[in-house]
Amino acid sequence: MAQATRQELRARSRQKQTSGSRSSQRTAPGKAKPFNMPFENKNVIYVLIGIGVITLGYILMGSGGALDFIPLNISPFVLVLGYLVVVPLGIMYGTKKKKQAVEAMAQPSQTGSPS
C-alpha cells in the first residue's frame, strides 16, 4: 500500500508541474536556462564611467581645504553630473530599441490571420 501512495504522489506532482502556468517557462531537466542580461555592454560601460565620475567627485571634495574653490564649486558639479547624467544614461541607453523590438514581437502578423 505504501508503494501505491508514493506512485500516486508522483503522479499528482507531475500533473501539478504540467498544468501550471509556469510550465512553459521551465526547461527540460538537466538543461540550464540561458541568462539574458537586461543591459548591453554599452550600458555597463556607461554605468562604470558614471561610478568613476562619482568617485572623482568625492576625491575632489576631499582634496584641499574646507573653503577652497575645488571642494566647494567643482566637486558638487562633478557629482551631479555623475549621479544625474552619466549613470541614468547608462541605465536608459538603448531602451527605445528594446521597446520597439518587444512591440514588434507582440503584434500579431498580418499574414494568415482569419478575417
Buried (B, 14 or more C-beta within 10 A) or exposed (E): EEEEEEEEEEEEEEEEEEEEEEEEEEEEEEEEEEEEEEBEEEBEEBBEBBBEBBEBBEEBBEEBEEEEEEBEEBBEEBBEBBBEEBBEBBBEBBEEEEEEEEEEEEEEEEEEEEE
